[in-house]
Amino acid sequence: MGHSLRDLSYMGHEAKRMIRLAGLRDELSLTSFRHGGLTEMGDADLADAQMRAISRHKSARILPTYVKRT
């Protein structure tokens, strides 16, 4: 299931709107939540293949840029 750039733009706009409504830091974005979610998965010791299945990353090479194991 692919997403068009228009869909992603809309999702980013809506995420930013919700961030502002919630009074969160303005520098947060949709990608911030993706990074946070993948970091939580890494901390929960999910395998790379499991994280890729959830996040829909095709390559394990990109995961280290998202997963900041703590």
N, CA and C atoms as a LAMMPS dump frame, in Angstrom:
ITEM: TIMESTEP
0
ITEM: NUMBER OF ATOMS
210
ITEM: BOX BOUNDS ff ff ff
-5.0000000000000000e+02 5.0000000000000000e+02
-5.0000000000000000e+02 5.0000000000000000e+02
-5.0000000000000000e+02 5.0000000000000000e+02
ITEM: ATOMS id mol type element x y z
1 1 1 N 0.852 -1.177 0
2 1 2 C 0 0 0
3 1 3 C 0.89 1.23 0
4 2 1 N 0.941 1.947 -1.074
5 2 2 C 1.764 3.138 -1.171
6 2 3 C 1.003 4.386 -0.755
7 3 1 N 1.757 5.37 -0.386
8 3 2 C 1.162 6.66 -0.039
9 3 3 C 1.653 7.683 -1.046
10 4 1 N 0.78 8.527 -1.468
11 4 2 C 1.206 9.587 -2.375
12 4 3 C 1.83 10.712 -1.56
13 5 1 N 2.583 11.553 -2.212
14 5 2 C 3.168 12.707 -1.525
15 5 3 C 2.078 13.597 -0.953
16 6 1 N 0.957 13.651 -1.638
17 6 2 C -0.176 14.454 -1.151
18 6 3 C -0.697 13.896 0.18
19 7 1 N -0.81 12.555 0.263
20 7 2 C -1.255 11.926 1.512
21 7 3 C -0.285 12.227 2.646
22 8 1 N 1.02 12.096 2.365
23 8 2 C 2.029 12.328 3.402
24 8 3 C 2.061 13.788 3.824
25 9 1 N 1.865 14.681 2.878
26 9 2 C 1.809 16.102 3.194
27 9 3 C 0.621 16.394 4.117
28 10 1 N -0.521 15.805 3.814
29 10 2 C -1.716 15.992 4.633
30 10 3 C -1.489 15.435 6.04
31 11 1 N -0.897 14.238 6.115
32 11 2 C -0.639 13.626 7.425
33 11 3 C 0.315 14.493 8.241
34 12 1 N 1.352 15.028 7.593
35 12 2 C 2.293 15.904 8.282
36 12 3 C 1.626 17.171 8.776
37 13 1 N 0.76 17.745 7.943
38 13 2 C 0.022 18.956 8.321
39 13 3 C -0.879 18.676 9.528
40 14 1 N -1.59 17.57 9.503
41 14 2 C -2.493 17.221 10.606
42 14 3 C -1.717 16.909 11.884
43 15 1 N -0.581 16.241 11.752
44 15 2 C 0.252 15.969 12.929
45 15 3 C 0.704 17.279 13.553
46 16 1 N 1.145 18.218 12.726
47 16 2 C 1.597 19.517 13.234
48 16 3 C 0.452 20.262 13.912
49 17 1 N -0.74 20.167 13.348
50 17 2 C -1.912 20.82 13.953
51 17 3 C -2.194 20.224 15.338
52 18 1 N -2.128 18.901 15.451
53 18 2 C -2.382 18.238 16.738
54 18 3 C -1.281 18.554 17.754
55 19 1 N -0.043 18.648 17.285
56 19 2 C 1.073 19.002 18.164
57 19 3 C 0.83 20.378 18.766
58 20 1 N 0.416 21.307 17.94
59 20 2 C 0.155 22.674 18.425
60 20 3 C -1.041 22.713 19.375
61 21 1 N -2.102 21.989 19.028
62 21 2 C -3.278 21.936 19.901
63 21 3 C -2.957 21.329 21.252
64 22 1 N -2.047 20.371 21.268
65 22 2 C -1.659 19.713 22.521
66 22 3 C -0.658 20.54 23.317
67 23 1 N -0.181 21.632 22.732
68 23 2 C 0.775 22.487 23.43
69 23 3 C 2.17 21.885 23.512
70 24 1 N 2.486 20.988 22.577
71 24 2 C 3.807 20.367 22.557
72 24 3 C 4.798 21.271 21.835
73 25 1 N 6.068 20.936 21.935
74 25 2 C 7.12 21.728 21.29
75 25 3 C 6.884 21.788 19.784
76 26 1 N 7.015 22.958 19.22
77 26 2 C 6.725 23.174 17.804
78 26 3 C 7.684 22.431 16.875
79 27 1 N 8.887 22.106 17.363
80 27 2 C 9.834 21.401 16.49
81 27 3 C 9.487 19.928 16.293
82 28 1 N 8.484 19.417 17.028
83 28 2 C 8.039 18.043 16.818
84 28 3 C 7.31 17.932 15.484
85 29 1 N 7.358 16.729 14.915
86 29 2 C 6.713 16.491 13.623
87 29 3 C 6.226 15.053 13.565
88 30 1 N 5.571 14.708 12.479
89 30 2 C 5.145 13.337 12.267
90 30 3 C 6.346 12.392 12.344
91 31 1 N 7.459 12.809 11.77
92 31 2 C 8.672 11.991 11.799
93 31 3 C 9.186 11.809 13.218
94 32 1 N 9.001 12.801 14.073
95 32 2 C 9.418 12.666 15.473
96 32 3 C 8.737 11.483 16.133
97 33 1 N 7.471 11.313 15.83
98 33 2 C 6.724 10.204 16.428
99 33 3 C 7.149 8.871 15.837
100 34 1 N 7.518 8.872 14.57
101 34 2 C 8.022 7.649 13.948
102 34 3 C 9.346 7.244 14.595
103 35 1 N 10.24 8.219 14.791
104 35 2 C 11.505 7.946 15.472
105 35 3 C 11.243 7.413 16.882
106 36 1 N 10.347 8.071 17.593
107 36 2 C 10.04 7.648 18.969
108 36 3 C 9.466 6.246 19.027
109 37 1 N 8.559 5.948 18.123
110 37 2 C 7.956 4.621 18.104
111 37 3 C 8.97 3.536 17.811
112 38 1 N 9.842 3.795 16.839
113 38 2 C 10.865 2.799 16.512
114 38 3 C 11.892 2.662 17.636
115 39 1 N 12.19 3.737 18.328
116 39 2 C 13.085 3.648 19.482
117 39 3 C 12.458 2.787 20.565
118 40 1 N 11.167 2.988 20.809
119 40 2 C 10.463 2.145 21.797
120 40 3 C 10.511 0.675 21.387
121 41 1 N 10.34 0.39 20.102
122 41 2 C 10.4 -0.997 19.629
123 41 3 C 11.796 -1.583 19.853
124 42 1 N 12.818 -0.775 19.587
125 42 2 C 14.188 -1.237 19.815
126 42 3 C 14.442 -1.51 21.278
127 43 1 N 13.953 -0.626 22.144
128 43 2 C 14.102 -0.824 23.593
129 43 3 C 13.357 -2.062 24.07
130 44 1 N 12.297 -2.427 23.356
131 44 2 C 11.525 -3.623 23.713
132 44 3 C 12.136 -4.882 23.082
133 45 1 N 13.316 -4.715 22.481
134 45 2 C 14.062 -5.831 21.883
135 45 3 C 13.336 -6.515 20.733
136 46 1 N 12.536 -5.762 19.988
137 46 2 C 11.963 -6.338 18.775
138 46 3 C 13.086 -6.558 17.777
139 47 1 N 12.977 -7.609 17.014
140 47 2 C 13.965 -7.892 15.971
141 47 3 C 13.814 -6.867 14.854
142 48 1 N 14.92 -6.645 14.138
143 48 2 C 14.876 -5.7 13.023
144 48 3 C 13.769 -6.05 12.032
145 49 1 N 13.599 -7.343 11.75
146 49 2 C 12.562 -7.765 10.8
147 49 3 C 11.17 -7.388 11.31
148 50 1 N 10.954 -7.482 12.62
149 50 2 C 9.657 -7.108 13.186
150 50 3 C 9.435 -5.605 13.052
151 51 1 N 10.47 -4.829 13.35
152 51 2 C 10.344 -3.373 13.247
153 51 3 C 10.103 -2.952 11.8
154 52 1 N 10.794 -3.599 10.857
155 52 2 C 10.586 -3.267 9.444
156 52 3 C 9.172 -3.611 9.004
157 53 1 N 8.632 -4.705 9.515
158 53 2 C 7.264 -5.088 9.145
159 53 3 C 6.267 -4.048 9.644
160 54 1 N 6.484 -3.544 10.84
161 54 2 C 5.572 -2.553 11.424
162 54 3 C 5.744 -1.193 10.747
163 55 1 N 6.998 -0.788 10.543
164 55 2 C 7.268 0.548 10.004
165 55 3 C 7.237 0.598 8.481
166 56 1 N 7.215 -0.585 7.862
167 56 2 C 7.192 -0.722 6.408
168 56 3 C 8.48 -0.269 5.741
169 57 1 N 9.587 -0.327 6.492
170 57 2 C 10.893 -0.095 5.874
171 57 3 C 11.28 -1.348 5.101
172 58 1 N 11.752 -1.169 3.907
173 58 2 C 12.141 -2.319 3.086
174 58 3 C 13.55 -2.795 3.405
175 59 1 N 14.392 -1.906 3.899
176 59 2 C 15.79 -2.223 4.139
177 59 3 C 16.141 -2.038 5.609
178 60 1 N 16.945 -2.939 6.131
179 60 2 C 17.425 -2.815 7.51
180 60 3 C 18.455 -1.688 7.625
181 61 1 N 19.023 -1.256 6.515
182 61 2 C 20.049 -0.206 6.545
183 61 3 C 19.526 1.111 7.096
184 62 1 N 18.238 1.396 6.924
185 62 2 C 17.682 2.677 7.362
186 62 3 C 17.305 2.675 8.843
187 63 1 N 17.091 1.508 9.424
188 63 2 C 16.631 1.445 10.817
189 63 3 C 17.504 2.2 11.811
190 64 1 N 18.842 2.103 11.728
191 64 2 C 19.652 2.831 12.724
192 64 3 C 19.413 4.337 12.74
193 65 1 N 18.929 4.913 11.636
194 65 2 C 18.653 6.349 11.652
195 65 3 C 17.374 6.657 12.448
196 66 1 N 16.518 5.667 12.617
197 66 2 C 15.283 5.849 13.364
198 66 3 C 15.379 5.314 14.78
199 67 1 N 16.038 4.182 14.956
200 67 2 C 16.067 3.501 16.251
201 67 3 C 17.25 3.997 17.058
202 68 1 N 16.97 4.702 18.125
203 68 2 C 17.999 5.186 19.038
204 68 3 C 17.873 4.389 20.33
205 69 1 N 18.435 3.191 20.328
206 69 2 C 18.306 2.317 21.51
207 69 3 C 18.882 3.031 22.718
208 70 1 N 18.114 3.007 23.795
209 70 2 C 18.521 3.713 25.015
210 70 3 C 18.893 2.73 26.105
